[in-house]
Amino acid sequence: MVGNDSGKSATYEIAVIHSLQWPGFLTLVNTEKQRWSHLYIGLGIKANQKFIPEKPQDFLKEPNDLTEVKEPHDKPKVDTPDNPDGVDLADPNNPDGTDLQDPADD
């Protein structure tokens, strides 16, 4: 029993009913307010019913590996006397090294 602001005592009695046919099924009853709630946490199998799972399917075979292809815009880095580390020194505005203007237009 718990007291409340009105000076009257309040009781919080809850009855729990377990199902014998469905394990995991509960009925909760608040005896004072006559409220009912149902709760089920289980596997969906009745009591005394045998559960025999099916054999799982065979694993699929491993797929063949795909061959890797280099990207067409990738240029191999070549060490030269001017560039000993093989760093790409291309102009970022003109990465393929060609002039975008036609010389005939000048």
TORFIKE-543016 format. One record per residue: residue number from 1; residue in one letter; x, y, z of N, C-alpha, C in turn. Coordinates in steps of 0.1 Angstrom, whole numbers. Layout:
# TORFIKE-543016
<node nr="NUM" rest="a" n_px="X" n_py="Y" n_pz="Z" ca_px="X" ca_py="Y" ca_pz="Z" c_px="X" c_py="Y" c_pz="Z"/>
...
***
This chain:
# TORFIKE-543016
<node nr="1" rest="m" n_px="8" n_py="-12" n_pz="0" ca_px="0" ca_py="0" ca_pz="0" c_px="9" c_py="12" c_pz="0"/>
<node nr="2" rest="v" n_px="5" n_py="22" n_pz="-8" ca_px="12" ca_py="34" ca_pz="-9" c_px="3" c_py="46" c_pz="-6"/>
<node nr="3" rest="g" n_px="7" n_py="56" n_pz="1" ca_px="-1" ca_py="67" ca_pz="4" c_px="-1" c_py="77" c_pz="-8"/>
<node nr="4" rest="n" n_px="-11" n_py="85" n_pz="-9" ca_px="-12" ca_py="95" ca_pz="-20" c_px="-16" c_py="109" c_pz="-13"/>
<node nr="5" rest="d" n_px="-17" n_py="119" n_pz="-21" ca_px="-19" ca_py="133" ca_pz="-16" c_px="-33" c_py="134" c_pz="-9"/>
<node nr="6" rest="s" n_px="-42" n_py="126" n_pz="-12" ca_px="-56" ca_py="128" ca_pz="-6" c_px="-56" c_py="121" c_pz="8"/>
<node nr="7" rest="g" n_px="-46" n_py="115" n_pz="12" ca_px="-45" ca_py="109" ca_pz="25" c_px="-50" c_py="95" c_pz="25"/>
<node nr="8" rest="k" n_px="-56" n_py="90" n_pz="14" ca_px="-61" ca_py="77" ca_pz="13" c_px="-49" c_py="68" c_pz="8"/>
<node nr="9" rest="s" n_px="-50" n_py="56" n_pz="11" ca_px="-39" ca_py="47" ca_pz="7" c_px="-44" c_py="40" c_pz="-7"/>
<node nr="10" rest="a" n_px="-34" n_py="38" n_pz="-16" ca_px="-37" ca_py="32" ca_pz="-28" c_px="-30" c_py="19" c_pz="-29"/>
<node nr="11" rest="t" n_px="-36" n_py="10" n_pz="-35" ca_px="-30" ca_py="-3" ca_pz="-37" c_px="-27" c_py="-6" c_pz="-52"/>
<node nr="12" rest="y" n_px="-16" n_py="-12" n_pz="-55" ca_px="-12" ca_py="-15" ca_pz="-68" c_px="-10" c_py="-30" c_pz="-69"/>
<node nr="13" rest="e" n_px="-21" n_py="-37" n_pz="-70" ca_px="-21" ca_py="-51" ca_pz="-71" c_px="-22" c_py="-56" c_pz="-86"/>
<node nr="14" rest="i" n_px="-13" n_py="-64" n_pz="-90" ca_px="-14" ca_py="-69" ca_pz="-103" c_px="-13" c_py="-85" c_pz="-102"/>
<node nr="15" rest="a" n_px="-22" n_py="-91" n_pz="-109" ca_px="-22" ca_py="-106" ca_pz="-109" c_px="-16" c_py="-110" c_pz="-123"/>
<node nr="16" rest="v" n_px="-8" n_py="-120" n_pz="-122" ca_px="-1" ca_py="-125" ca_pz="-135" c_px="-6" c_py="-139" c_pz="-137"/>
<node nr="17" rest="i" n_px="-11" n_py="-142" n_pz="-149" ca_px="-16" ca_py="-155" ca_pz="-152" c_px="-8" c_py="-160" c_pz="-163"/>
<node nr="18" rest="h" n_px="-2" n_py="-172" n_pz="-161" ca_px="7" ca_py="-178" ca_pz="-171" c_px="-2" c_py="-189" c_pz="-179"/>
<node nr="19" rest="s" n_px="0" n_py="-189" n_pz="-192" ca_px="-7" ca_py="-199" ca_pz="-200" c_px="0" c_py="-212" c_pz="-200"/>
<node nr="20" rest="l" n_px="-8" n_py="-223" n_pz="-198" ca_px="-2" ca_py="-236" ca_pz="-198" c_px="-1" c_py="-242" c_pz="-213"/>
<node nr="21" rest="q" n_px="-9" n_py="-236" n_pz="-222" ca_px="-9" ca_py="-241" ca_pz="-235" c_px="1" c_py="-234" c_pz="-244"/>
<node nr="22" rest="w" n_px="3" n_py="-221" n_pz="-242" ca_px="13" ca_py="-213" ca_pz="-249" c_px="24" c_py="-208" c_pz="-239"/>
<node nr="23" rest="p" n_px="35" n_py="-214" n_pz="-238" ca_px="46" ca_py="-209" ca_pz="-229" c_px="50" c_py="-195" c_pz="-234"/>
<node nr="24" rest="g" n_px="52" n_py="-186" n_pz="-224" ca_px="56" ca_py="-173" ca_pz="-228" c_px="44" c_py="-163" c_pz="-229"/>
<node nr="25" rest="f" n_px="31" n_py="-168" n_pz="-228" ca_px="20" ca_py="-159" ca_pz="-229" c_px="15" c_py="-156" c_pz="-215"/>
<node nr="26" rest="l" n_px="14" n_py="-143" n_pz="-212" ca_px="10" ca_py="-139" ca_pz="-199" c_px="-2" c_py="-130" c_pz="-200"/>
<node nr="27" rest="t" n_px="-10" n_py="-130" n_pz="-190" ca_px="-21" ca_py="-121" ca_pz="-189" c_px="-19" c_py="-113" c_pz="-175"/>
<node nr="28" rest="l" n_px="-18" n_py="-100" n_pz="-176" ca_px="-16" ca_py="-92" ca_pz="-165" c_px="-30" c_py="-85" c_pz="-162"/>
<node nr="29" rest="v" n_px="-34" n_py="-85" n_pz="-149" ca_px="-46" ca_py="-79" ca_pz="-145" c_px="-44" c_py="-70" c_pz="-133"/>
<node nr="30" rest="n" n_px="-49" n_py="-57" n_pz="-135" ca_px="-49" ca_py="-48" ca_pz="-124" c_px="-62" c_py="-50" c_pz="-117"/>
<node nr="31" rest="t" n_px="-62" n_py="-56" n_pz="-105" ca_px="-74" ca_py="-60" ca_pz="-98" c_px="-83" c_py="-48" c_pz="-94"/>
<node nr="32" rest="e" n_px="-76" n_py="-37" n_pz="-91" ca_px="-84" ca_py="-25" ca_pz="-86" c_px="-92" c_py="-19" c_pz="-97"/>
<node nr="33" rest="k" n_px="-85" n_py="-17" n_pz="-109" ca_px="-91" ca_py="-9" ca_pz="-120" c_px="-97" c_py="-19" c_pz="-130"/>
<node nr="34" rest="q" n_px="-96" n_py="-32" n_pz="-128" ca_px="-101" ca_py="-42" ca_pz="-138" c_px="-96" c_py="-39" c_pz="-152"/>
<node nr="35" rest="r" n_px="-83" n_py="-37" n_pz="-153" ca_px="-76" ca_py="-36" ca_pz="-166" c_px="-69" c_py="-48" c_pz="-169"/>
<node nr="36" rest="w" n_px="-69" n_py="-52" n_pz="-181" ca_px="-62" ca_py="-65" ca_pz="-186" c_px="-52" c_py="-61" c_pz="-196"/>
<node nr="37" rest="s" n_px="-41" n_py="-68" n_pz="-196" ca_px="-31" ca_py="-67" ca_pz="-206" c_px="-25" c_py="-81" c_pz="-210"/>
<node nr="38" rest="h" n_px="-22" n_py="-83" n_pz="-222" ca_px="-17" ca_py="-96" ca_pz="-226" c_px="-2" c_py="-93" c_pz="-231"/>
<node nr="39" rest="l" n_px="6" n_py="-103" n_pz="-229" ca_px="20" ca_py="-102" ca_pz="-233" c_px="25" c_py="-116" c_pz="-237"/>
<node nr="40" rest="y" n_px="31" n_py="-116" n_pz="-249" ca_px="36" ca_py="-129" ca_pz="-254" c_px="51" c_py="-127" c_pz="-258"/>
<node nr="41" rest="i" n_px="59" n_py="-135" n_pz="-252" ca_px="73" ca_py="-136" ca_pz="-256" c_px="77" c_py="-150" c_pz="-257"/>
<node nr="42" rest="g" n_px="77" n_py="-155" n_pz="-269" ca_px="80" ca_py="-169" ca_pz="-271" c_px="83" c_py="-173" c_pz="-286"/>
<node nr="43" rest="l" n_px="83" n_py="-186" n_pz="-289" ca_px="87" ca_py="-191" ca_pz="-302" c_px="76" c_py="-194" c_pz="-311"/>
<node nr="44" rest="g" n_px="63" n_py="-193" n_pz="-306" ca_px="52" ca_py="-196" ca_pz="-314" c_px="49" c_py="-211" c_pz="-315"/>
<node nr="45" rest="i" n_px="53" n_py="-218" n_pz="-304" ca_px="51" ca_py="-233" ca_pz="-304" c_px="43" c_py="-236" c_pz="-291"/>
<node nr="46" rest="k" n_px="33" n_py="-244" n_pz="-293" ca_px="25" ca_py="-248" ca_pz="-282" c_px="32" c_py="-257" c_pz="-273"/>
<node nr="47" rest="a" n_px="28" n_py="-258" n_pz="-260" ca_px="34" ca_py="-267" ca_pz="-250" c_px="33" c_py="-281" c_pz="-255"/>
<node nr="48" rest="n" n_px="43" n_py="-289" n_pz="-252" ca_px="44" ca_py="-303" ca_pz="-256" c_px="44" c_py="-306" c_pz="-271"/>
<node nr="49" rest="q" n_px="46" n_py="-296" n_pz="-279" ca_px="47" ca_py="-297" ca_pz="-293" c_px="62" c_py="-298" c_pz="-297"/>
<node nr="50" rest="k" n_px="66" n_py="-308" n_pz="-305" ca_px="80" ca_py="-309" ca_pz="-308" c_px="83" c_py="-300" c_pz="-320"/>
<node nr="51" rest="f" n_px="95" n_py="-293" n_pz="-319" ca_px="99" ca_py="-285" ca_pz="-330" c_px="111" c_py="-291" c_pz="-336"/>
<node nr="52" rest="i" n_px="110" n_py="-294" n_pz="-349" ca_px="121" ca_py="-300" ca_pz="-356" c_px="124" c_py="-291" c_pz="-368"/>
<node nr="53" rest="p" n_px="134" n_py="-284" n_pz="-367" ca_px="137" ca_py="-274" ca_pz="-378" c_px="141" c_py="-282" c_pz="-391"/>
<node nr="54" rest="e" n_px="139" n_py="-275" n_pz="-402" ca_px="143" ca_py="-281" ca_pz="-415" c_px="158" c_py="-280" c_pz="-417"/>
<node nr="55" rest="k" n_px="163" n_py="-289" n_pz="-425" ca_px="177" ca_py="-288" ca_pz="-428" c_px="180" c_py="-276" c_pz="-437"/>
<node nr="56" rest="p" n_px="190" n_py="-268" n_pz="-434" ca_px="192" ca_py="-256" ca_pz="-442" c_px="198" c_py="-260" c_pz="-456"/>
<node nr="57" rest="q" n_px="196" n_py="-251" n_pz="-465" ca_px="201" ca_py="-253" ca_pz="-479" c_px="216" c_py="-254" c_pz="-479"/>
<node nr="58" rest="d" n_px="221" n_py="-261" n_pz="-489" ca_px="236" ca_py="-261" ca_pz="-491" c_px="241" c_py="-247" c_pz="-494"/>
<node nr="59" rest="f" n_px="254" n_py="-245" n_pz="-490" ca_px="260" ca_py="-232" ca_pz="-493" c_px="262" c_py="-231" c_pz="-508"/>
<node nr="60" rest="l" n_px="261" n_py="-219" n_pz="-513" ca_px="264" ca_py="-216" ca_pz="-527" c_px="279" c_py="-217" c_pz="-529"/>
<node nr="61" rest="k" n_px="283" n_py="-220" n_pz="-541" ca_px="297" ca_py="-221" ca_pz="-545" c_px="303" c_py="-207" c_pz="-545"/>
<node nr="62" rest="e" n_px="316" n_py="-206" n_pz="-543" ca_px="323" ca_py="-193" ca_pz="-543" c_px="323" c_py="-188" c_pz="-558"/>
<node nr="63" rest="p" n_px="319" n_py="-176" n_pz="-560" ca_px="320" ca_py="-171" ca_pz="-574" c_px="334" c_py="-169" c_pz="-579"/>
<node nr="64" rest="n" n_px="336" n_py="-169" n_pz="-592" ca_px="350" ca_py="-167" ca_pz="-597" c_px="354" c_py="-152" c_pz="-595"/>
<node nr="65" rest="d" n_px="366" n_py="-150" n_pz="-592" ca_px="371" ca_py="-136" ca_pz="-590" c_px="371" c_py="-129" c_pz="-603"/>
<node nr="66" rest="l" n_px="368" n_py="-116" n_pz="-603" ca_px="368" ca_py="-108" ca_pz="-614" c_px="382" c_py="-103" c_pz="-617"/>
<node nr="67" rest="t" n_px="386" n_py="-101" n_pz="-629" ca_px="399" ca_py="-96" ca_pz="-632" c_px="399" c_py="-81" c_pz="-631"/>
<node nr="68" rest="e" n_px="410" n_py="-76" n_pz="-625" ca_px="410" ca_py="-61" ca_pz="-623" c_px="416" c_py="-55" c_pz="-636"/>
<node nr="69" rest="v" n_px="410" n_py="-44" n_pz="-639" ca_px="414" ca_py="-36" ca_pz="-651" c_px="418" c_py="-22" c_pz="-646"/>
<node nr="70" rest="k" n_px="429" n_py="-18" n_pz="-651" ca_px="433" ca_py="-4" ca_pz="-648" c_px="424" c_py="6" c_pz="-654"/>
<node nr="71" rest="e" n_px="422" n_py="17" n_pz="-646" ca_px="414" ca_py="28" ca_pz="-651" c_px="421" c_py="34" c_pz="-664"/>
<node nr="72" rest="p" n_px="414" n_py="38" n_pz="-674" ca_px="420" ca_py="43" ca_pz="-686" c_px="427" c_py="56" c_pz="-684"/>
<node nr="73" rest="h" n_px="424" n_py="64" n_pz="-674" ca_px="430" ca_py="77" ca_pz="-672" c_px="443" c_py="76" c_pz="-663"/>
<node nr="74" rest="d" n_px="445" n_py="64" n_pz="-658" ca_px="457" ca_py="62" ca_pz="-649" c_px="469" c_py="61" c_pz="-658"/>
<node nr="75" rest="k" n_px="479" n_py="69" n_pz="-655" ca_px="492" ca_py="68" ca_pz="-662" c_px="502" c_py="62" c_pz="-653"/>
<node nr="76" rest="p" n_px="511" n_py="53" n_pz="-658" ca_px="521" ca_py="48" ca_pz="-648" c_px="531" c_py="59" c_pz="-644"/>
<node nr="77" rest="k" n_px="535" n_py="59" n_pz="-632" ca_px="544" ca_py="68" ca_pz="-627" c_px="558" c_py="63" c_pz="-631"/>
<node nr="78" rest="v" n_px="566" n_py="72" n_pz="-638" ca_px="579" ca_py="68" ca_pz="-642" c_px="589" c_py="77" c_pz="-636"/>
<node nr="79" rest="d" n_px="599" n_py="71" n_pz="-630" ca_px="610" ca_py="79" ca_pz="-625" c_px="619" c_py="84" c_pz="-636"/>
<node nr="80" rest="t" n_px="621" n_py="97" n_pz="-637" ca_px="630" ca_py="103" ca_pz="-647" c_px="640" c_py="111" c_pz="-640"/>
<node nr="81" rest="p" n_px="650" n_py="116" n_pz="-647" ca_px="660" ca_py="124" ca_pz="-640" c_px="654" c_py="137" c_pz="-635"/>
<node nr="82" rest="d" n_px="644" n_py="143" n_pz="-643" ca_px="637" ca_py="155" ca_pz="-638" c_px="627" c_py="152" c_pz="-627"/>
<node nr="83" rest="n" n_px="623" n_py="140" n_pz="-626" ca_px="612" ca_py="137" ca_pz="-616" c_px="616" c_py="123" c_pz="-609"/>
<node nr="84" rest="p" n_px="626" n_py="123" n_pz="-600" ca_px="631" ca_py="110" ca_pz="-594" c_px="621" c_py="103" c_pz="-586"/>
<node nr="85" rest="d" n_px="611" n_py="109" n_pz="-580" ca_px="601" ca_py="102" ca_pz="-572" c_px="589" c_py="97" c_pz="-580"/>
<node nr="86" rest="g" n_px="589" n_py="100" n_pz="-593" ca_px="577" ca_py="95" ca_pz="-601" c_px="564" c_py="102" c_pz="-598"/>
<node nr="87" rest="v" n_px="565" n_py="114" n_pz="-593" ca_px="553" ca_py="122" ca_pz="-590" c_px="547" c_py="127" c_pz="-602"/>
<node nr="88" rest="d" n_px="534" n_py="127" n_pz="-604" ca_px="528" ca_py="133" ca_pz="-615" c_px="528" c_py="148" c_pz="-615"/>
<node nr="89" rest="l" n_px="535" n_py="154" n_pz="-624" ca_px="537" ca_py="168" ca_pz="-624" c_px="528" c_py="175" c_pz="-633"/>
<node nr="90" rest="a" n_px="518" n_py="169" n_pz="-638" ca_px="509" ca_py="175" ca_pz="-648" c_px="501" c_py="186" c_pz="-642"/>
<node nr="91" rest="d" n_px="498" n_py="196" n_pz="-650" ca_px="490" ca_py="207" ca_pz="-646" c_px="476" c_py="203" c_pz="-642"/>
<node nr="92" rest="p" n_px="471" n_py="206" n_pz="-630" ca_px="458" ca_py="201" ca_pz="-626" c_px="447" c_py="207" c_pz="-635"/>
<node nr="93" rest="n" n_px="449" n_py="218" n_pz="-641" ca_px="439" ca_py="223" ca_pz="-651" c_px="440" c_py="217" c_pz="-664"/>
<node nr="94" rest="n" n_px="451" n_py="210" n_pz="-667" ca_px="453" ca_py="203" ca_pz="-680" c_px="460" c_py="190" c_pz="-678"/>
<node nr="95" rest="p" n_px="453" n_py="180" n_pz="-671" ca_px="460" ca_py="168" ca_pz="-667" c_px="466" c_py="159" c_pz="-678"/>
<node nr="96" rest="d" n_px="460" n_py="160" n_pz="-690" ca_px="465" ca_py="151" ca_pz="-700" c_px="477" c_py="158" c_pz="-708"/>
<node nr="97" rest="g" n_px="481" n_py="170" n_pz="-704" ca_px="492" ca_py="176" ca_pz="-710" c_px="490" c_py="183" c_pz="-723"/>
<node nr="98" rest="t" n_px="478" n_py="183" n_pz="-728" ca_px="475" ca_py="189" ca_pz="-741" c_px="469" c_py="203" c_pz="-739"/>
<node nr="99" rest="d" n_px="472" n_py="212" n_pz="-748" ca_px="466" ca_py="225" ca_pz="-748" c_px="452" c_py="224" c_pz="-753"/>
<node nr="100" rest="l" n_px="443" n_py="231" n_pz="-745" ca_px="429" ca_py="230" ca_pz="-749" c_px="426" c_py="239" c_pz="-761"/>
<node nr="101" rest="q" n_px="434" n_py="249" n_pz="-764" ca_px="431" ca_py="258" ca_pz="-775" c_px="438" c_py="252" c_pz="-788"/>
<node nr="102" rest="d" n_px="431" n_py="254" n_pz="-798" ca_px="436" ca_py="250" ca_pz="-811" c_px="446" c_py="261" c_pz="-816"/>
<node nr="103" rest="p" n_px="459" n_py="257" n_pz="-819" ca_px="469" ca_py="267" ca_pz="-824" c_px="464" c_py="275" c_pz="-836"/>
<node nr="104" rest="a" n_px="456" n_py="269" n_pz="-844" ca_px="451" ca_py="276" ca_pz="-856" c_px="442" c_py="288" c_pz="-853"/>
<node nr="105" rest="d" n_px="436" n_py="288" n_pz="-840" ca_px="427" ca_py="299" ca_pz="-836" c_px="435" c_py="312" c_pz="-832"/>
<node nr="106" rest="d" n_px="448" n_py="311" n_pz="-830" ca_px="456" ca_py="322" ca_pz="-825" c_px="458" c_py="332" c_pz="-836"/>
***
